[in-house]
Amino acid sequence: MYEFKYHRPATVRQAANLLVKNEDAKLIAGGHTLLPVMKQRLANPPHLIDLSHIQGLDGIEMKGRSLVIGATARHAEVAASPIVGETIPALAELAGLIGDPAVRHKGTIGGSLANNDPTADYPAACLALGATIVTNKRRLKPEEFFQGLFTTSLESDEIITRVMFPVPKKAAYIKFRNQASRYALVGVFVARRASDVRVAVTGAGSDGVFRVTAFEEALKTRFNSKVLDGLSVPADGLNSDLHGSAEYRAHLISVLTRRAVDAANGKA
């Protein structure tokens, strides 16, 4: 690693001020993305600002009709939370599928969203559930927040503080993961909401997480996997690498969407 200065703010305001005062500073919470890159000497931020000691930033609670999860809540905490399990069990299951136990006990939901890895799980949940990503400056919808591979609309002094998930009528997440990294080769989150149905896909898009509107329109007429018969996703615009071709990922999206709808309907 290169030399850096470590900061441990007590509040979000202090953290934001440190970002303003220290050029090229980086935020850290769980550190599962930034620290490996620093160890490989691929990044050398002069300042690290640790959010993990800010009290109240890791809370999980219901507020009105929304499940609110603090930015530094760890994946294991989301997976084990009775509140999450009761209100949006699909989200608890998603958190339990992230990485391995070491990753789940250190990685945070805010860090995952801020990094916006194209194979991460939480972006699919945010997009499918119509979450609101709250920062120290504003509130953002997923369509505004996610800007492409590893890119978000966060400003240089902006910090995610919490994520608000409206509770759906039904939801499920099905993931086909890379057996080595456990990232999503393809992950599909399906949510039946009060006014619509959303199908969000992670791991497959060359521009990051996206929705499959053709599947959504079909499922709005009847929330049953049989309505998807004959429908498919074009391979154009999908990732193709040594783990799977674009055509393979397109096929997986169709298969996993059907399984997710069945799971949301309580079918094995």
DABEL-V374732 format. One record per backbone hydrogen bond with DSSP energy under -0.5 kcal/mol. CO is the residue of the C=O (numbers start at 0). NH is the residue of the N-H. Records with the same first field share a line. If there is no record, write none. Layout:
# DABEL-V374732
CO=NH, NH
This chain:
# DABEL-V374732
4=47
6=49
9=54
10=14
11=15
12=16
13=17
14=18
15=19
16=20
17=21
20=22
21=24
25=48
27=50, 51
30=34
32=36
33=37
34=38
35=39
36=41, 42
37=40
45=4
46=25
47=6, 49
48=27, 50
50=53
52=54
53=56
55=58
56=71
58=69
60=67
62=65
64=166
65=62, 67
66=68, 164
67=60
68=162
69=72
70=109, 110
72=108
73=76, 77
74=78
75=79
76=80
80=84
81=85
82=86
83=87
87=90, 91
88=92
89=93
90=94
91=95
92=96
93=96
94=97
99=103
100=104
102=105, 106
103=75
106=74
107=111
108=112
109=113
110=114
111=115, 116
115=149
116=119
117=202
118=183
120=123, 124
121=125
122=126
123=127
124=128
125=129, 130
130=132, 141
131=133, 163
132=139
133=160, 161
137=134
139=132
140=143, 144
141=145
144=146, 152
147=150
150=146, 147
154=157
158=135
160=70
161=133
162=68, 164
163=131, 165
164=66
165=167
169=191
171=189
173=187
174=176
175=184, 185
177=181
182=177, 184
185=175
186=201
187=173, 189
188=199
189=171
190=192, 197
191=168, 169
195=192
197=190
198=211
199=188
200=209
201=186
203=238
204=207
209=200
210=212
211=215
212=216
213=217
214=218
215=219
216=220
217=220, 221
221=223
223=226
224=227
225=228
227=230
234=237
236=205
240=243
243=240
244=248
245=249
246=250
247=251
248=252
249=253
250=254
251=255
252=256
253=257
254=258
255=259
256=260
257=261
258=262
259=263
260=264
261=266
262=265
